[in-house]
Amino acid sequence: MKGKELLHTYPEITKIIKDWFTTKMIESMSDKDDVPEEFKNHMKERGADEELLINIIDKNPAALFEVFDSLQVYIGIVVDQLPETEQVVFNYYICPKGKCIDAEPQEFLNRKDVEHYAMLAAVEYINNNIDEI
């Protein structure tokens, strides 16, 4: 699932992600004297835009791991080596409040793919358990 589809499929999570990134952007500007107050106020009103969120989801899904951490939905990435081929593979676990959920093992050949699928699994978990988070 690409970023735009994710944002439109999960509007409640989109709001959480947008609010988190908006807060971080504002915090990073708050102690900067060289950033005009008008711009700071504009960013507070506008927030992180959809294009920024889509780029984060599509190009750096691991950037969302901090958002999930703030909700106590942790992602663990495991690296292993297949004995028969010595191929390095990656897997992930979703651990809400530190308790990892048993998941069907999957093997990914690179970090970016595992981060993407882990991010999607975390979004789905949060969506399905939004009232408990």
C-alpha positions as CSV (number, residue, x, y, z in Angstrom):
1,M,0.0,0.0,0.0
2,K,1.4,3.4,-1.0
3,G,1.3,6.5,1.2
4,K,-1.7,8.2,-0.5
5,E,-3.8,5.1,-0.2
6,L,-2.8,4.6,3.4
7,L,-3.7,8.2,4.4
8,H,-7.1,7.9,2.8
9,T,-7.8,4.3,4.1
10,Y,-7.0,5.2,7.7
11,P,-8.2,8.7,8.4
12,E,-7.9,8.4,12.2
13,I,-4.3,7.2,12.0
14,T,-3.6,9.9,9.4
15,K,-4.6,12.5,12.0
16,I,-2.4,11.0,14.6
17,I,0.6,11.0,12.2
18,K,-0.1,14.5,11.0
19,D,-0.4,15.8,14.6
20,W,2.8,14.1,15.7
21,F,4.9,15.5,12.8
22,T,3.3,18.9,13.1
23,T,4.2,19.0,16.8
24,K,7.8,17.9,16.0
25,M,8.1,20.6,13.3
26,I,6.9,23.3,15.6
27,E,9.1,22.1,18.5
28,S,12.1,22.2,16.2
29,M,11.3,25.8,15.2
30,S,10.3,27.1,18.6
31,D,13.8,28.1,19.8
32,K,15.0,29.4,16.4
33,D,15.2,33.2,16.3
34,D,15.8,33.2,12.6
35,V,12.4,31.7,11.8
36,P,9.8,34.4,11.5
37,E,6.8,34.2,13.9
38,E,4.4,34.4,10.9
39,F,5.9,31.2,9.5
40,K,5.7,29.5,12.9
41,N,2.1,30.5,13.2
42,H,1.4,29.4,9.7
43,M,2.9,25.9,10.4
44,K,0.8,25.6,13.6
45,E,-2.4,26.3,11.6
46,R,-1.5,24.3,8.5
47,G,0.4,21.4,10.0
48,A,2.3,18.7,8.2
49,D,0.8,18.5,4.7
50,E,-0.3,15.4,2.9
51,E,2.6,15.5,0.4
52,L,5.1,15.4,3.3
53,L,3.3,12.4,4.9
54,I,3.1,10.5,1.6
55,N,6.9,11.0,1.1
56,I,7.6,9.8,4.6
57,I,5.4,6.7,4.1
58,D,6.8,5.9,0.7
59,K,10.4,6.7,1.1
60,N,11.2,6.3,4.8
61,P,8.6,4.2,6.6
62,A,10.9,3.8,9.6
63,A,10.3,7.5,10.3
64,L,6.9,6.5,11.6
65,F,8.3,4.1,14.2
66,E,8.7,7.1,16.6
67,V,5.0,7.9,16.1
68,F,4.1,4.3,16.9
69,D,6.5,4.3,19.9
70,S,4.5,7.3,21.3
71,L,1.4,5.1,21.2
72,Q,3.3,2.3,22.8
73,V,3.1,0.1,19.7
74,Y,6.6,-1.0,19.2
75,I,8.2,-2.5,16.1
76,G,11.0,-5.0,16.4
77,I,13.2,-5.8,13.4
78,V,15.0,-9.1,13.4
79,V,17.9,-10.1,11.1
80,D,18.7,-13.7,10.5
81,Q,20.6,-15.8,8.0
82,L,19.1,-18.8,6.2
83,P,21.3,-21.8,6.9
84,E,20.9,-23.4,3.5
85,T,21.9,-20.4,1.5
86,E,23.4,-18.0,4.0
87,Q,21.1,-15.3,2.6
88,V,20.4,-12.6,5.2
89,V,16.7,-12.0,5.8
90,F,14.7,-9.6,7.9
91,N,11.5,-10.1,9.8
92,Y,9.4,-7.8,12.1
93,Y,7.3,-8.1,15.2
94,I,4.6,-5.7,16.5
95,C,4.7,-5.3,20.2
96,P,1.9,-3.2,21.7
97,K,2.8,-2.1,25.3
98,G,5.9,-4.3,25.0
99,K,4.0,-7.6,24.4
100,C,4.9,-9.0,21.1
101,I,2.1,-10.4,19.0
102,D,2.6,-13.8,17.5
103,A,2.8,-13.3,13.8
104,E,3.3,-15.6,10.9
105,P,7.0,-15.4,10.1
106,Q,7.8,-13.6,6.9
107,E,11.2,-13.2,5.3
108,F,12.2,-10.0,3.6
109,L,15.4,-9.6,1.6
110,N,16.1,-6.0,2.5
111,R,15.5,-3.5,5.3
112,K,13.3,-1.1,3.4
113,D,10.8,-3.8,2.6
114,V,10.6,-5.1,6.1
115,E,10.2,-1.5,7.5
116,H,7.4,-0.9,5.0
117,Y,5.5,-4.0,5.9
118,A,6.1,-3.5,9.6
119,M,4.7,0.0,9.3
120,L,1.6,-1.3,7.5
121,A,1.1,-3.9,10.2
122,A,1.5,-1.3,13.0
123,V,-1.1,1.0,11.2
124,E,-3.5,-1.9,10.9
125,Y,-3.0,-2.9,14.5
126,I,-3.6,0.7,15.7
127,N,-6.7,1.0,13.4
128,N,-8.2,-2.2,14.8
129,N,-7.4,-1.2,18.4
130,I,-7.8,2.6,18.3
131,D,-10.2,2.7,21.3
132,E,-7.6,1.0,23.5
133,I,-4.7,3.3,22.4
